[in-house]
Amino acid sequence: MHLVEMEAARAGMPVVCVRHESLGGPNVKDIHMENFNISVGGRDLIVDGCVTLSFGRHYGLVGRNGTGKTTFLRHMAMHAIDGVPRNCQILHVEQEVTGDDTTALQCVLNSDIERTQLIEEEAQLVAQQVGN
């Protein structure tokens, strides 16, 4: 049941498109989350949580398996917790990756959603031009 809910959460993750310009509004850099709750399958993982992350500092998240670390990070990435500024982009790397013959460079290129969309659009335009 937990795996099904985690897959559903992953499916709800927004498409990541990294932008380097300001996303509008005040350029808030710190994260202040107060009094938030996270539950999975009726099981409370975090109750009345409060977290402050200051810009420029490095943090680690440590705990036993199944305590909600990954779920917490996913909620932050989805901006599902009040206090995560809209101009803050949180990129989340999966813990488990199935190995294949894809090179590291190709993995990075594949993760660029905007590039992939432009390549697909180019292929459609070329196909239309060839058809005419």
C-alpha positions as CSV (number, residue, x, y, z in Angstrom):
1,M,0.0,0.0,0.0
2,H,2.9,2.4,0.9
3,L,4.5,1.8,-2.5
4,V,1.3,2.5,-4.4
5,E,0.9,5.8,-2.5
6,M,4.5,6.7,-3.2
7,E,4.0,6.0,-6.9
8,A,0.9,8.2,-6.8
9,A,2.9,11.0,-5.1
10,R,5.6,10.7,-7.8
11,A,3.0,10.9,-10.5
12,G,1.8,14.2,-9.0
13,M,5.3,15.7,-9.0
14,P,5.4,18.7,-11.3
15,V,7.6,18.6,-14.4
16,V,10.9,20.1,-13.5
17,C,12.1,22.9,-15.7
18,V,15.1,24.7,-14.2
19,R,15.0,28.5,-14.8
20,H,17.9,30.7,-13.8
21,E,16.0,34.0,-14.0
22,S,13.8,35.3,-11.1
23,L,10.4,33.7,-11.0
24,G,8.7,36.9,-9.9
25,G,7.8,38.2,-6.6
26,P,10.2,38.7,-3.8
27,N,13.4,36.7,-4.0
28,V,12.8,34.7,-0.9
29,K,15.7,32.4,-0.1
30,D,14.9,30.9,3.3
31,I,12.3,28.3,3.9
32,H,10.1,28.4,7.0
33,M,7.5,25.6,7.4
34,E,5.4,25.6,10.5
35,N,2.8,23.3,12.0
36,F,2.5,20.9,9.1
37,N,1.4,17.3,9.1
38,I,2.3,14.5,6.6
39,S,0.4,11.2,6.6
40,V,0.6,8.1,4.3
41,G,-2.0,5.4,4.4
42,G,-3.6,6.8,7.5
43,R,-0.2,6.6,9.3
44,D,1.1,9.9,10.6
45,L,4.7,10.4,9.6
46,I,5.1,14.0,10.8
47,V,2.7,15.8,13.2
48,D,3.0,19.5,13.9
49,G,6.4,19.7,12.2
50,C,8.4,22.9,12.1
51,V,11.4,23.3,9.9
52,T,13.5,26.4,9.0
53,L,16.2,26.1,6.3
54,S,18.5,29.1,5.9
55,F,19.9,30.0,2.5
56,G,23.6,29.1,2.1
57,R,23.6,26.4,4.8
58,H,23.9,22.7,4.2
59,Y,21.5,20.2,5.9
60,G,21.3,16.5,6.2
61,L,18.1,14.4,6.8
62,V,18.8,11.3,8.8
63,G,16.5,8.6,10.1
64,R,15.5,5.0,10.0
65,N,13.9,3.5,6.9
66,G,10.1,4.2,6.6
67,T,10.1,7.3,8.9
68,G,9.0,9.7,6.1
69,K,12.3,11.3,4.9
70,T,11.6,10.8,1.2
71,T,7.9,11.6,1.6
72,F,8.8,14.9,3.4
73,L,11.2,15.8,0.6
74,R,8.5,15.0,-2.1
75,H,6.0,17.2,-0.2
76,M,8.5,20.0,-0.2
77,A,9.3,19.6,-3.9
78,M,5.5,19.7,-4.7
79,H,5.1,22.9,-2.6
80,A,2.5,20.9,-0.6
81,I,3.7,22.4,2.6
82,D,3.1,26.1,3.4
83,G,6.3,28.0,3.8
84,V,8.2,26.8,0.8
85,P,8.5,29.9,-1.4
86,R,7.2,29.7,-4.9
87,N,10.5,30.9,-6.3
88,C,12.2,28.0,-4.6
89,Q,12.9,25.0,-6.8
90,I,13.5,21.7,-5.0
91,L,15.0,19.0,-7.2
92,H,14.6,15.5,-5.8
93,V,16.8,12.6,-6.8
94,E,15.4,9.1,-6.5
95,Q,17.1,6.7,-4.1
96,E,16.7,3.6,-6.3
97,V,17.7,3.7,-9.9
98,T,17.6,0.7,-12.3
99,G,20.9,0.3,-14.0
100,D,21.2,0.2,-17.8
101,D,23.6,1.2,-20.6
102,T,22.6,4.8,-20.5
103,T,25.7,7.1,-20.1
104,A,25.9,9.7,-17.3
105,L,25.8,12.4,-20.0
106,Q,22.7,11.0,-21.7
107,C,21.0,10.8,-18.3
108,V,21.6,14.5,-17.8
109,L,20.4,15.3,-21.3
110,N,17.3,13.2,-20.8
111,S,16.4,15.1,-17.6
112,D,16.2,18.4,-19.5
113,I,12.5,18.4,-20.2
114,E,12.5,21.6,-22.2
115,R,15.3,20.3,-24.5
116,T,13.4,17.0,-25.0
117,Q,10.2,18.9,-25.9
118,L,12.1,21.1,-28.4
119,I,13.7,18.1,-30.0
120,E,10.3,16.5,-30.4
121,E,8.8,19.7,-31.8
122,E,11.7,19.9,-34.3
123,A,11.1,16.3,-35.5
124,Q,7.4,17.1,-36.0
125,L,8.2,20.2,-38.0
126,V,10.8,18.3,-40.2
127,A,8.2,15.5,-40.8
128,Q,5.6,18.1,-41.8
129,Q,8.1,19.8,-44.2
130,V,9.1,16.4,-45.8
131,G,5.4,15.6,-46.2
132,N,4.7,18.8,-48.1
